[in-house]
Amino acid sequence: MHITVTDRDGTTRGIEVEPDKSLMQALLEHDYAVEAQCGGVASCGTCHIYVDPAFADRLPEKDFSEEDVLAASHHERPESRLACQIPLKDELDGLTITLAPVD
Protein backbone atom coordinates (compact mmCIF):
# COMPACT_ATOMS: atom_id res chain seq x y z
CA MET A 1 0.00 0.00 0.00
CA HIS A 2 1.09 3.58 -0.62
CA ILE A 3 1.40 6.41 1.92
CA THR A 4 2.55 9.97 1.27
CA VAL A 5 4.60 11.45 4.11
CA THR A 6 5.66 15.05 4.62
CA ASP A 7 8.64 15.24 6.96
CA ARG A 8 9.25 18.02 9.46
CA ASP A 9 11.54 19.79 6.99
CA GLY A 10 8.74 19.94 4.41
CA THR A 11 10.05 17.13 2.20
CA THR A 12 7.27 14.97 0.79
CA ARG A 13 7.75 11.47 -0.54
CA GLY A 14 5.72 8.38 -1.12
CA ILE A 15 6.51 5.11 0.59
CA GLU A 16 5.28 1.58 0.06
CA VAL A 17 4.31 -0.20 3.26
CA GLU A 18 2.97 -3.59 4.25
CA PRO A 19 -0.48 -3.73 5.83
CA ASP A 20 -1.11 -5.28 9.24
CA LYS A 21 1.39 -3.24 11.21
CA SER A 22 1.10 0.16 12.80
CA LEU A 23 1.82 3.35 10.91
CA MET A 24 4.51 4.06 13.51
CA GLN A 25 6.31 0.81 12.62
CA ALA A 26 6.15 1.68 8.92
CA LEU A 27 7.58 5.15 9.55
CA LEU A 28 10.44 3.69 11.57
CA GLU A 29 11.19 1.15 8.83
CA HIS A 30 11.48 4.03 6.35
CA ASP A 31 13.85 5.99 8.61
CA TYR A 32 11.53 8.82 9.55
CA ALA A 33 12.46 10.76 12.70
CA VAL A 34 9.78 9.22 14.89
CA GLU A 35 11.24 8.45 18.29
CA ALA A 36 8.54 6.02 19.46
CA GLN A 37 9.90 6.22 23.00
CA CYS A 38 7.03 4.25 24.54
CA GLY A 39 7.19 1.48 21.95
CA GLY A 40 3.69 2.10 20.63
CA VAL A 41 1.46 2.17 23.71
CA ALA A 42 0.19 5.74 23.26
CA SER A 43 1.95 7.19 26.27
CA CYS A 44 4.72 9.44 24.93
CA GLY A 45 3.47 11.38 21.90
CA THR A 46 6.74 11.06 19.96
CA CYS A 47 4.88 9.63 16.94
CA HIS A 48 2.47 12.59 16.68
CA ILE A 49 1.30 13.13 13.11
CA TYR A 50 -1.33 15.07 11.19
CA VAL A 51 -3.64 12.95 9.05
CA ASP A 52 -5.29 14.24 5.89
CA PRO A 53 -8.91 14.93 6.97
CA ALA A 54 -10.15 12.98 3.94
CA PHE A 55 -9.07 9.81 5.80
CA ALA A 56 -10.51 10.67 9.21
CA ASP A 57 -13.56 8.44 8.84
CA ARG A 58 -11.35 5.45 7.94
CA LEU A 59 -9.35 5.60 11.17
CA PRO A 60 -10.20 3.98 14.49
CA GLU A 61 -11.64 6.30 17.12
CA LYS A 62 -9.15 7.91 19.50
CA ASP A 63 -9.21 6.28 22.90
CA PHE A 64 -8.75 8.16 26.17
CA SER A 65 -4.97 7.54 26.28
CA GLU A 66 -4.40 8.92 22.80
CA GLU A 67 -6.61 11.96 23.44
CA ASP A 68 -4.76 12.65 26.70
CA VAL A 69 -1.31 12.46 25.11
CA LEU A 70 -2.33 14.67 22.19
CA ALA A 71 -3.94 17.24 24.51
CA ALA A 72 -0.55 17.67 26.22
CA SER A 73 1.13 18.61 22.91
CA HIS A 74 1.80 22.23 22.03
CA HIS A 75 1.11 21.27 18.40
CA GLU A 76 -2.26 19.52 18.69
CA ARG A 77 -4.67 20.17 15.83
CA PRO A 78 -8.01 18.56 14.88
CA GLU A 79 -6.20 16.19 12.51
CA SER A 80 -3.66 15.10 15.16
CA ARG A 81 -3.16 11.38 15.75
CA LEU A 82 -0.53 9.07 17.19
CA ALA A 83 0.95 6.88 14.45
CA CYS A 84 1.22 3.98 16.91
CA GLN A 85 -2.57 3.89 17.15
CA ILE A 86 -3.21 3.61 13.41
CA PRO A 87 -3.20 0.04 12.10
CA LEU A 88 -2.40 -0.10 8.41
CA LYS A 89 -5.36 -1.62 6.59
CA ASP A 90 -6.14 -1.72 2.87
CA GLU A 91 -8.71 1.09 3.21
CA LEU A 92 -5.84 3.44 4.13
CA ASP A 93 -4.09 2.98 0.78
CA GLY A 94 -3.22 6.49 -0.43
CA LEU A 95 -3.10 7.95 3.10
CA THR A 96 -1.38 11.34 3.37
CA ILE A 97 0.26 12.38 6.64
CA THR A 98 2.58 15.06 7.99
CA LEU A 99 4.95 14.56 10.92
CA ALA A 100 4.05 17.01 13.69
CA PRO A 101 6.76 19.24 15.17
CA VAL A 102 8.57 17.82 18.18
CA ASP A 103 7.36 19.18 21.53
N, C-alpha and C positions, 0 to 999 in steps of 0.2 A: 504494500500500500504506500501511497505517496503523501508526504507532509511537507508543507512549506514553512520554514522557520526563519524568523528575523532575529538576529543576534543583538546583543546590547549595543554593538557598534553600528547598527543599522544595516549590516550585510544580510541579504536574503538569499537563501538557497533551498532547493528541494532535496529531500532525502527519501530513500526507500527504506521502509521498516517492516518488520514482521509483525503480524497481529498476535494477540494473546500475550502481551506483556504490557507493562505500564509505559505511558509516554515518557516518564522520567528515565526508565531504563533505555529507551530508544535514544533519547537525547544524550545520555552518557556514552552509549555505544558509538555515537557520531561525534564525540569529543566536544560537545557544547559545555560551556562553563556553568554547569548546574552542580552545585556542591552536594546535594542530597545527604546532608549531614545525619539525618535521622534514619536513613535507609529506606524511606518510603512509607512511613507510618503517620504522615500528616502532622508532625509535631515541630518542624523547624522552619518551614517556609522558604528554604533555599532552592526550591524548584518552582517558585512562583512564576507563572506565565500569564499572558493575555490571550484569550481564545477568540477567534473571529466570531462575532455574534451570530453569524449564519449557522454555526454549528451548536449553539447553546442547547437547542432542544434534543440534540443527539447525545448529550453527555449525561452521566449519572448526576443525580441531585447532590449538592454539597451537604455533607453531614456536619454535625456540630463542631467536630475537631477542625475540619477544613475551614469552616466559617470563622472560628476563633483565631486560627493562625493568620488568615488573610486580614482580619480586622486589625491585627497588631502591626501590619505593614504600613509604612508611610506611602506606599505606592499602590494601594488597593484601588481598583476600579471595578465597575459592574462586570466586566469580562474577565476578572481575575479568577484563576484556578491554580491548584497545585498539580503539577504534572504527575506526581506519584499517585494521584487519585483518579487518573483518567486511563482506563483500560483501552488498549487499542483494539478496536473491532472494525469489521469491514465497513460499517456505516460511517466511519470517520475518514475514509479514503478521501484525500483532497484537503484535509484539515489545514488551516493556516493559524500559526501561533507566533507570538512575539515574546521573547524572554523579558521579564520585568526587571527593572533596575534592582541592584542589590541594596538591601536595607543596611 
